[in-house]
Amino acid sequence: MAETAPADLPPSLWASSAPPPPATGPLLGDCRADVAVIGGGFTGLSAALHLAEGGAETVLVEAAQIGFGASGRNNGQVIPNLSRLDPDDIVAGVRPEHGGRDKGEQLVALIRDSASLVFDLIRRHGIAAEAVQKGWFQPAHRPSRMKLVEKRVRQWGQRGAPVRLLDQEEVARLSGSAFWQGGWENPTGGRINPMGFARGLAGAAIAAGARVHTGSPATAIAREEGGWRVTTPRGRVLAQRLVIATHAYTPPGLWPGLERSLVPVRSYQMATTPLSDNIRKTILPEGHALSDTQGDLHFFRFDASGRLITGGGLILPFGWDGRIRARIGARLRRVFPQVGEFGFTHAWWGYIAATDDKAPHLYELAPGVLAWTGCNGRGVALATALGREMARASLGRPLSEIAAPVEPLRRIAGHAFAPLGVAWNQALFRWKDRRD
């Protein structure tokens, strides 16, 4: 494994520890395809893989390197639910003209099975991603939050998810901490090296016949007879259909208004020095991934080298490196006092794509053009699953038959003031977390 991240990637733990990516290069000259995919993260790579496996001539263009954006910078927790919405909320949020209750239940089922899809792809394609499917659990940080936990267990259980309620003693055993009050578990979740997963998806897509070009930012999209033309600095793709998978890294003007359908939010991650075996065995001893019920989220998991991977948020980004190390270091000692002396060897950040209603939205931007926004911190599993659904639609399946509601582009009102809203929400989360 490489010891440092490539110069053209953020210096994250994942970029320095994942196996190398498949050989790719810029798009040179003009080419044709059945489907063009813009973006080399989980959505675009999953779409490209499933398109190629479905027999479509597929060309993917990525502005930088595979996994450059959120897909290579997240915590690597594979979580089969949404961060703020429960199944009843998801169903109620689908408008009748977009499929109503039936389509909402299909989306819930897609989310329910999304973690299993990730681990199935890793096994089927032999992807080296440090994959551990020992489950994910969400402990409650206050006694009052057990009502929320019980609701989630009930609603997901009614939809066939293999969830279970955990009492305080079991949460203490599974976490290695007396910090929480109880919680719930879904055994289909887990943890991965997200950059390893992204690079492995790229290799699988190429092996299936897709052409993947890095260093090829899409600079323009235009309607052309018989399809869509995607222009990059050194080449062009003419395709019948188009999947835009740029998400939180959507450049202004790529598609009118698309960047105003989401709010990019910084998410900070960090990795400790490898912990000793004695300490390692007392924290998350069964290999789970953990993220709790707080708005200012507490989340923890290990990597294959025994590093504890955690992170958090800041209200304002100035001086972020020193501030996030101090803030999360104090948190880690508070939650896991047995950790003793440690340091953070890596700290990095990336954007997640938030929506004002906390829901994902799949868009038909024009005939044959699909995009989605709104991972809201659950992108590993959700993006992979929606990439597959977008591939199915691009292979000819009617939009009414894919497992997510499809709607026209939805812009966020007052988008110009979004950075102020992000800071306010972070402060509000911290205030609420201290109260019932």
C-alpha positions in Angstrom: 0.0 0.0 0.0 1.1 3.5 -0.7 2.2 5.6 2.4 1.0 8.9 1.1 -2.0 10.1 -1.0 -1.3 11.0 -4.7 -0.7 14.7 -5.1 -3.9 15.2 -7.0 -6.0 13.7 -4.2 -6.9 15.1 -0.7 -4.5 13.6 1.9 -7.0 11.3 3.5 -6.3 8.0 5.1 -8.3 6.2 2.4 -6.3 7.8 -0.5 -3.1 6.6 1.2 -4.2 3.1 2.1 -6.5 1.9 -0.7 -5.2 -0.3 -3.5 -4.2 1.6 -6.6 -6.9 2.5 -9.1 -7.2 0.9 -12.6 -5.3 2.6 -15.3 -7.3 5.5 -16.8 -6.6 8.7 -18.6 -8.3 11.7 -20.2 -10.8 11.4 -23.0 -9.0 12.2 -26.2 -11.1 13.1 -29.3 -14.7 12.3 -30.1 -16.6 9.1 -29.4 -20.1 7.7 -29.3 -21.9 5.8 -26.6 -25.3 4.6 -25.6 -25.0 6.3 -22.2 -22.6 8.9 -21.0 -21.9 9.2 -17.2 -20.5 12.3 -15.7 -18.8 11.7 -12.3 -16.5 9.0 -11.0 -18.0 8.5 -7.5 -20.3 5.8 -6.2 -23.3 6.9 -8.2 -21.5 7.2 -11.5 -19.4 4.0 -11.1 -22.4 1.9 -10.0 -24.3 3.2 -13.0 -21.4 2.5 -15.3 -21.0 -1.0 -14.0 -24.7 -1.9 -14.3 -25.0 -0.2 -17.7 -22.0 -2.2 -19.1 -23.3 -5.4 -17.6 -26.7 -4.6 -19.2 -25.0 -4.4 -22.7 -24.9 -0.6 -23.1 -21.9 1.1 -24.6 -20.9 3.3 -21.7 -18.4 6.2 -21.3 -17.8 7.7 -17.9 -15.9 11.0 -17.6 -14.5 12.2 -14.2 -13.1 15.7 -13.7 -10.2 14.5 -11.4 -9.5 11.0 -10.2 -11.8 8.1 -9.2 -13.2 8.8 -5.8 -12.0 12.4 -5.7 -15.2 13.8 -4.2 -17.3 12.6 -1.3 -17.1 9.0 -2.3 -13.4 8.9 -1.4 -13.5 11.1 1.6 -16.4 9.8 3.8 -16.2 7.8 7.0 -16.9 4.5 5.2 -19.9 3.5 7.2 -22.4 1.5 5.1 -25.8 2.4 6.6 -29.2 1.2 5.2 -31.4 4.1 6.3 -31.6 7.9 6.0 -30.1 10.2 8.6 -33.2 12.3 9.4 -36.2 10.5 7.8 -37.8 7.2 8.9 -39.9 5.0 6.6 -43.2 6.6 7.3 -41.7 10.0 6.7 -40.2 8.8 3.4 -43.5 7.4 2.2 -45.5 10.5 3.2 -43.0 12.8 1.4 -43.6 11.3 -2.1 -46.3 13.4 -3.8 -49.1 11.7 -5.7 -47.9 12.9 -9.1 -44.5 11.2 -8.4 -46.0 7.9 -7.5 -47.4 8.5 -4.0 -47.4 5.8 -1.3 -46.5 2.9 -3.6 -43.5 4.6 -4.9 -42.5 5.7 -1.4 -42.6 2.1 -0.2 -40.4 1.1 -3.2 -37.9 3.7 -2.1 -38.0 2.5 1.4 -37.3 -1.1 0.2 -34.4 0.2 -1.9 -32.8 1.9 1.1 -33.5 -1.2 3.3 -31.5 -3.4 0.9 -28.8 -0.8 -0.1 -26.1 -2.0 2.3 -26.5 -5.5 1.2 -26.0 -4.4 -2.4 -22.7 -2.8 -1.5 -21.3 -5.9 0.2 -22.7 -8.1 -2.6 -20.9 -6.1 -5.2 -17.7 -6.2 -3.2 -17.9 -10.0 -2.9 -19.0 -10.6 -6.5 -16.2 -8.5 -8.0 -13.5 -9.3 -5.5 -13.1 -5.7 -4.5 -10.3 -5.0 -2.0 -12.1 -2.5 0.3 -11.5 -3.7 3.8 -15.1 -4.7 3.9 -16.6 -5.8 7.2 -20.3 -6.6 7.3 -20.6 -7.0 11.1 -23.5 -4.6 11.4 -24.2 -1.0 12.1 -25.9 0.3 15.2 -27.3 3.6 16.4 -27.2 4.3 20.2 -29.4 6.9 21.9 -27.5 9.7 23.6 -30.3 10.6 26.0 -33.1 8.5 27.6 -35.7 10.5 25.7 -34.2 9.4 22.3 -35.2 5.8 23.1 -38.7 6.8 21.8 -37.1 7.6 18.5 -35.1 4.4 18.5 -38.2 2.3 19.2 -40.1 4.1 16.4 -37.3 3.3 14.0 -37.1 -0.4 15.0 -40.9 -0.6 14.6 -41.1 1.1 11.2 -38.1 -0.6 9.6 -39.2 -4.0 11.1 -42.6 -3.6 9.5 -40.8 -3.3 6.1 -38.8 -6.5 6.6 -35.5 -5.0 7.8 -33.7 -7.4 10.3 -33.5 -4.7 13.0 -33.5 -5.2 16.7 -33.8 -3.1 19.8 -30.7 -2.9 22.1 -30.9 -2.1 25.8 -28.3 0.0 27.6 -26.3 -3.0 28.7 -26.0 -4.4 25.2 -25.1 -1.0 23.7 -22.3 -0.7 26.4 -21.1 -4.2 25.4 -21.2 -3.6 21.6 -19.6 -0.1 21.8 -17.2 -0.5 24.7 -18.6 2.6 26.4 -21.2 3.6 29.0 -21.9 6.9 27.2 -25.2 5.8 25.6 -28.7 4.8 26.9 -29.7 2.0 24.5 -30.1 1.8 20.7 -30.9 -0.3 17.7 -29.0 -2.4 15.2 -29.2 -3.4 11.6 -26.8 -6.4 10.8 -26.8 -5.7 7.1 -24.7 -2.6 7.6 -21.0 -2.3 8.1 -17.8 -0.5 7.1 -15.5 -0.3 4.1 -12.5 1.6 2.8 -14.6 3.9 0.6 -11.7 4.8 -1.8 -11.0 1.1 -2.2 -14.6 0.5 -3.0 -14.7 3.3 -5.6 -11.5 2.1 -7.3 -12.8 -1.5 -7.2 -16.1 -0.4 -8.8 -14.1 1.4 -11.5 -12.1 -1.7 -12.2 -15.3 -3.8 -12.3 -17.0 -1.4 -14.7 -13.9 -1.4 -17.0 -13.8 -5.2 -17.0 -17.5 -5.2 -17.9 -16.8 -3.0 -21.0 -17.3 0.6 -19.8 -14.7 3.2 -20.8 -13.6 5.3 -17.9 -11.8 8.6 -18.4 -10.2 10.6 -15.5 -8.9 14.1 -15.8 -11.8 14.9 -18.0 -14.2 17.5 -16.5 -17.5 18.0 -18.4 -17.4 21.6 -19.5 -20.7 21.7 -21.4 -23.8 19.6 -22.1 -25.8 20.3 -25.3 -28.7 18.6 -27.0 -27.8 17.2 -30.3 -29.8 15.2 -32.9 -30.0 11.7 -31.6 -28.8 12.4 -28.1 -26.6 14.6 -25.9 -23.1 15.9 -26.4 -20.8 16.1 -23.4 -17.7 18.3 -24.0 -14.5 17.9 -22.0 -11.2 19.8 -22.5 -9.7 17.3 -25.0 -12.7 15.3 -26.3 -16.5 14.9 -26.6 -19.0 12.1 -26.1 -22.2 11.9 -28.1 -24.6 9.6 -26.3 -28.3 8.8 -26.5 -28.8 9.1 -22.7 -27.0 10.9 -19.9 -26.4 10.2 -16.2 -25.1 13.2 -14.2 -23.5 11.9 -11.1 -21.6 15.0 -9.8 -23.7 15.5 -6.6 -22.1 17.8 -4.0 -19.3 18.6 -6.5 -21.6 19.8 -9.3 -19.9 22.8 -11.0 -22.1 25.9 -11.6 -23.6 25.9 -15.0 -23.1 22.2 -15.8 -26.9 21.9 -16.0 -29.1 24.9 -15.3 -30.1 25.0 -11.6 -28.7 21.6 -10.7 -26.2 23.0 -8.2 -29.0 24.9 -6.5 -30.9 21.7 -5.7 -28.4 20.8 -2.9 -26.3 22.5 -0.3 -22.7 21.3 0.0 -21.9 20.7 3.7 -18.4 20.1 5.0 -17.9 16.8 6.8 -14.6 16.3 8.7 -13.0 12.9 9.2 -9.9 11.8 11.1 -7.9 8.7 11.9 -6.0 7.9 15.1 -2.7 6.1 15.3 -3.2 2.3 15.4 -4.4 1.4 18.9 -2.8 -1.4 20.9 -4.6 -4.8 20.8 -5.6 -4.5 24.4 -7.4 -1.2 23.9 -8.7 -2.2 20.5 -10.5 -5.2 22.0 -12.4 -2.9 24.4 -13.9 -0.6 21.7 -16.4 -1.9 19.2 -15.2 -5.4 20.0 -17.5 -7.1 17.5 -16.5 -4.9 14.5 -19.6 -2.8 14.2 -19.9 0.7 12.7 -21.6 3.2 15.1 -23.3 6.5 14.6 -25.6 7.9 17.3 -28.8 9.9 17.5 -27.2 13.3 18.0 -27.6 16.1 15.5 -23.9 16.9 16.0 -23.2 13.3 15.1 -20.9 11.0 17.1 -19.6 8.3 14.9 -16.8 5.7 15.2 -15.4 2.6 13.3 -12.1 0.9 13.0 -10.0 0.3 9.8 -8.0 -2.8 9.0 -4.9 -1.4 10.8 -6.6 -0.8 14.1 -7.1 2.9 13.6 -10.2 4.4 15.1 -11.9 6.5 12.4 -14.2 9.3 13.6 -15.0 12.9 12.8 -17.5 15.7 13.3 -18.7 19.1 12.2 -17.6 22.7 12.8 -19.9 25.7 12.7 -17.3 27.8 10.9 -14.4 26.4 8.8 -11.6 28.7 9.7 -8.5 27.0 11.2 -10.3 23.7 10.7 -7.4 21.3 11.1 -6.4 22.3 14.7 -9.9 23.0 15.8 -11.4 19.6 14.6 -8.5 17.7 16.1 -8.9 19.3 19.5 -12.7 19.0 19.5 -13.0 15.4 18.4 -10.0 14.4 20.4 -11.7 15.6 23.6 -14.9 13.8 22.4 -13.1 10.5 21.8 -11.6 10.6 25.3 -15.0 11.4 26.8 -16.7 8.6 25.1 -13.9 6.0 25.3 -11.8 7.0 28.3 -9.8 3.7 28.0 -8.2 4.9 24.8 -5.2 6.5 26.7 -2.6 8.3 24.7 -3.2 8.7 21.0 -2.8 11.1 18.1 -4.5 11.7 14.8 -2.3 10.8 11.9 -4.8 12.0 9.3 -7.5 14.7 9.2 -9.5 15.6 6.1 -12.8 16.9 4.9 -15.2 16.6 2.0 -18.6 17.9 1.0 -21.8 16.0 1.5 -24.9 17.0 -0.4 -27.8 18.1 1.9 -31.3 18.9 0.8 -33.7 21.2 2.7 -36.2 18.4 3.3 -33.5 15.8 4.2 -34.7 13.5 1.4 -33.0 12.2 -1.7 -34.4 13.4 -5.0 -34.0 11.6 -8.3 -34.5 14.0 -11.3 -35.4 13.6 -14.9 -33.8 16.8 -16.1 -34.8 16.3 -19.7 -35.8 13.2 -21.8 -32.9 10.7 -21.3 -31.1 12.8 -18.7 -31.1 11.7 -15.0 -29.4 13.1 -11.9 -30.0 12.9 -8.1 -29.1 14.9 -5.0 -29.5 14.5 -1.3 -27.3 11.9 0.3 -27.6 13.8 3.6 -24.7 11.8 5.1 -25.9 8.3 3.9 -24.2 8.3 0.5 -22.2 5.0 0.5 -25.1 2.6 0.3 -27.7 5.1 -1.2 -25.6 6.3 -4.0 -24.6 2.8 -5.0 -28.3 1.7 -5.1 -29.5 4.8 -7.0 -26.7 4.4 -9.5 -28.1 1.0 -10.3 -31.6 2.3 -10.7 -30.4 5.1 -13.0 -28.7 2.5 -15.1 -31.9 0.4 -15.3 -33.8 3.5 -16.5 -31.0 4.3 -19.0 -31.2 0.7 -20.3 -34.9 1.3 -21.2 -36.9 0.4 -18.2 -39.8 2.9 -17.8 -39.2 5.5 -15.1 -42.4 4.3 -13.4 -40.8 0.9 -12.8 -37.6 1.9 -11.1 -37.4 1.8 -7.3 -37.5 5.5 -6.6 -39.8 8.5 -7.4 -38.7 10.5 -10.4 -39.5 14.2 -10.4 -38.6 17.5 -12.2 -35.7 19.5 -10.9 -36.4 20.9 -7.4 -34.3 24.0 -6.5 -33.8 25.1 -2.9 -35.4 28.5 -2.1 -33.0 31.1 -0.9 -30.0 28.9 -2.0 -27.7 31.9 -1.9 -28.1 32.0 1.9 -27.4 28.3 2.4 -24.0 28.7 4.1 -25.6 30.8 6.8 -28.2 28.1 7.2 -25.6 25.4 7.5 -23.8 27.2 10.3 -27.1 27.9 12.1 -28.2 24.3 11.9 -24.9 23.1 13.3 -25.3 25.4 16.3 -28.9 24.4 16.7 -28.0 20.7 16.6 -25.6 21.2 19.5 -28.2 23.1 21.5 -30.9 20.4 21.0 -28.5 17.5 21.7 -28.2 18.8 25.3 -31.9 18.8 25.8 -34.7 16.2 25.7 
